[in-house]
Amino acid sequence: MTPTGPCNAPDVVDVVALGESMVTFLPSRPGRLADVPSFTRGIGGAESNVACVLAAAGHSVRWVSRVGDDAFGDHLVETIGGYGVDVAHVRRDPGRPTGLYFRTAGDRAEDAHEVAYYRTGSAASAMSATDPDPAAVRAGRVLHLSGITAALSGTCLGLMRDLTARRPGRPLVSFDVNHRPGLWGGTDAPTMLRDLARGADLVFVGQDEAWGLHSAEAVRAALPEPEVLVVKQGAAGATVFEQRDVTFVPAPRVDVVAAVGAGDAFAAGFLSATLRGRPVRERLRHGHLMAAAALTVPGDLATPPAREHADRLVALDDAAWGRLRLGPGWTDETQRADEEVRTS
């Protein structure tokens, strides 16, 4: 699969990512939100996370969204722009606020994990099919979207349906299912997300969010339309279906600091390798490495490994890859000697 955006246009970028970003508040210590005395401010949003990781990895990226005309909106635009992302097409809304959320320090899969969203009526929830500049949205080799946007409002769902409609000349459409049941209320989220995914060229879906399906093959049977389907299988690894080929690559062992942001980082790593024309096995390994970078820091975003560092790890033989273990600080090249001991 090769991205087929309008490569010669002067305004073209590698990736356009469209979706809501929020200001996040990370706890100063573990415990219930009611008991945490203070929080550290960060940023979080599936599509902007992907945009920031890709920009940090050397790609040209544009983020398209809406934020409030407020201080939190300033923080988002300045911080995401600081990664090298083009934020010129982020609209400011004077009548709606920037979204916020708070979370506990634990793993999202744990029963004690809490997330408190303050995004109802946010500026981004007012996005619609008539809102973003169509030229700015489609002027990328890849357009990256997620199912979170579709859950924000009826107008956002309409926008997603428009962007995933198959039409001539569109960029490669990448779609991360990102099923968040708490955002959908009583609506039929599985049907809506499957319909959106069927219109995409490249789809990412976690097996744990795939509508109760219990194997990668069952997910593929439910989504035969995308040219490339990536089924993420947690710590075990990930499987890619590309036409008639099926490729599984195990994930390296990771000393997890916080299990947040890994799915977005995986998508960024896979997209980066796709833009570079890498074979599927390498695309999967790059996805795993970017996910490992996110898993070994407390926030949503991590500094990715240098491209040469990642390429060297991706080139390991299967036995060495199987022995690889990554912990906090592994993306720093000064850790290279220790890492080589772990893989030898």
N, C-alpha and C positions, 0 to 999 in steps of 0.2 A: 504494500500500500504506500503510495507516494502522495503527499499533499499537492493539490493542484490549484492553489490560489493564483491570482493575477500577479505573477512574480515580477513583471517589468514596470508596474505602476509605481510612481514615485512615493506614494503614501503607504505602500504595502509593508506589513510587518509579518514576522513569522507566525505569531499567534494573537488573536483577539480573544479575550476572556470577558464574558458578560455575566454579571450577577452582583448580589448584595455583599458588601463587606460591612463588618460591625466593629466597634471598639469592644475589646474583650477585657475582662477583669479577672486576673489569675490570682488564686489565693496565696497568701504568704505562708500558709502551713496547711497540712491535711486537716480534714474535719468537715462538719456540716457548715453550710453557708451561714447559718445562724450563729456559728461559733467562731468563724474566721474574723480576726480583728482588722485585717487590712488586705488590700489587693494591689497587684501591679498591673498597670495598663498595657495592653498590647493591641494587636489587630487580628481579626479572624474572618474568614469568608472563603468558601470552597474555591471559587473562581479566582479571587484575588490572591489566595495562597498559591495556586498554580502559576499565576502571572508572576508573582515575586520570585518563586523558585526558578522559573524559566529565565527571567531577566538576570538573576544572579548567576545562572549557568551560561550566560553569554548570548541569549537570544533576544531579538527585538519583539517586544510585547506591548499590547495596548489593553488597558482595562476600561470597560464601558459600564457605567452604572449611574445611580443617583444617590446623593447624600444630602443631609440637611445643610442649610446655610447657618451652621453653628460651629462651635469650637471642636466638637467631635468629628464633624465633617472635615474641618481643616486638618485634624490629626490624621485621618485616614488618607486624604489626598497627599499630604506631605510625606507620610511614611511610605506609602506604596510607591509614590513617585521617587522616593529616595533609593529604592531598589533598582531604579532605571526603567521603570514601567512608564509608558506614555499614559498620562492621566488627563490629557486635554479634552477628552470627550466624556468626562464625568460631569453630570449636571448638578447644580446646586438648587435645592428646593427650599424656598423661604417659608413654606407653610407646613412642612412635615419634618420630623426630627431624624437624625442619624440613628440607626439601630445599635443597641448595646446588648451584651450578655455577660453573665457571671457564671463561673463553673467551679466545682470542687476539684481538688488535686488528683482524685482517683481516676482509675481507668473507666472509660465510658461504659464498658460492659459490666461493671460491678453494680450491684443493687444499690449501694450507698452513693453512687455518683449522682450529682445534682447539676442541672443546667437551668439557669433562669434567664429567659429571653425577654428583652424589651424592644420588640421590633414591630408589633402590631401598629399599622398606620405609618410605618417608616417611609422615608423618601423613596427608597428602592422599591417598596411595594406598589408604588404608583407607576412603575414602568409599564409600558404597553407597546403594542405593535406599531403605533404611530409616534413613539417617543424617541428612541435613539436614531441617530443619523444612519440610514441604511448603508451609505458608502463607508462610513467609519467602521461599522460592524462587520461588513463583508470584505474589507480590505486586508485580509490576512490569508496566509496559506492554510491556517487552521482556525476554526471558530470553536472555542471551548465553552461548553454550557454544563449546567447540572440541574438535577431534579429539584433542588432546593428552591430555585427561582420560581418554578411552576407552582410551588406550594404557597407562595407569599400572597397572592391575590388572583382574582379572576382575570385582571388585565395582564398580569405576569404570565399566567397560563396561556393566554392568547398570544403573547409575544413568543413564548417557547414553541407553540404550535406553528407559528409563522416561520421561525428560524430553523425548525427541523423539517419543514416541508421540502420534499425533494423537487428541485428545480434546476434547470441548466445553469452552469456558470457559478454555482455557489462554491465556497471553499470547502475543504474537508471538515465535516461537522463531527466534533468530539463531544460525547455526552457521558457524564458520570451520573449514574442513577441516584446515588446519595439519598436513599429513602430515609426520611426523618419522620416517623409516624406522628410525633407530637406536633408537627407543623400542619398536618393535613386535616385534623379533626375527624369528622364523620364522612368525609368524601372518599370515593373509591380510588385511593392513591395507586394501588397496584396496576389497575387498568390504565390510568392516565400515564403513569411512568413507562409502562410497556409500549404504549402508543408513541410516546415521544422517542423512546429508544429505537423503535423500528424505523424512524426517519433519519437516524444518524448513520454515519459511515464507520465510526469507531466508538464503541461503548465499553465503559468500565462499570462493573457491578460486583459487589461483594456477595459471596455465596450466602452469607448470613442475612442479606437484605433482599434476596431474590425470590420473594413471593412464596416462601415455603418449599422451594425446590431444593433437593438434597444432593445434587451432583452437578458438576460443570456441564456434563452432557445434557442434562435436563434443562439447564439454563439456555444452552444453545438451541435446543429444540423449541423453546418458547420464544427465542429471538433469532430466527434464521436470517433476517434481512440485513443487519449490519455486515459490512465486508470484514470487519475485525471486531471480535468480541473478546474482552479480557475479563475473566472470572477470577476475582481475588479470593484466595482461600486462607486468609489469615496467616498465622505463623508457618503454615505448611508451604505456601508458595502461591503461584498463580498459573492459570491455564489460558492460553490464547487459541482461539479458533479463527483461522484466516483461510477463507474459501474451504478447501477440503483438508487442510493441514491442521493438526492439533499439537500444541507444544506446551509442555509443563516445565517450569523451572522452580526448584525449591528456593525458599527465602533463606538468607543466612541467619545464623543465630544472633540475636540482638539483646543487649542488656537494657531493657526498656526503662526510661525515666518517666515518660508520660505518653499514654497511647492516644494522642490527639494529633491531627494533621497528617497522619501517615498515608491515608488514602489520597489526599490531594498531592502530596509529595510523590507518591508512586505514579500518579497520572502525569505529573510534570516530567519525571524521569523517562517514562515510556514515550511521551510526546517529543522530548528532546532527542532521543535516539531515533524516533521516526523521522523527524525533520532532518536528521543527519544521514538518513538512508541506511540505518543499521538493520541487520537481519533480526528476525523475531526473537531469537534466543537472547541476543544482546539487548534488545528493547526491554525484555522482561528483567534482565539483570540490572539494567540502569534504573528501572522502576523500583526494584527491591532496595538498591543502594540509596536512592533518594528517600524512600520510606524509612530506612534505617537512620538516616540523618535526622529526620523529624522525631523518631521514637526516642532518640538519645538526648533530647533537650526538653525543658519543661513547657515551652510554649508551642504555638501552632506552626511557627516558622523556624527553620534551621539554616545555617550556612551550608550550602551543598558542597560536596567534595570538588576539588579542582577537576576539570575535565580529564586531564592526563592521569590523575589519581584514580578516578572512576574507571577510565578505559583500561588501566592496568589491572584493576580488580575484575572487571568484566571478562578480561582475557584469560583468567585463571582456568586451569583444567577442572573437570568436574570434581575430582577428589579434593583439590585445594579449595574450591568454592564450598564444598561440603564441610570443610574444617573451619571456614571463616567465621569469626565471632567479632561483633562490632559493639563497642561500648561508648560512653560519653567521651567526646573529644576525638573520635576516630577520623573525622573529616580533616583534621589538622595534619598537614604533611609531616610535622615533627613526630607524629605517632607512627610513622611508617615502619620503623625498625620493630616496634612491638607487634605491629600487625603482621609483619612477615614471620615472626616467631609463631603466631597463632595459626598461620596457614601452612606451616612447614611440618 
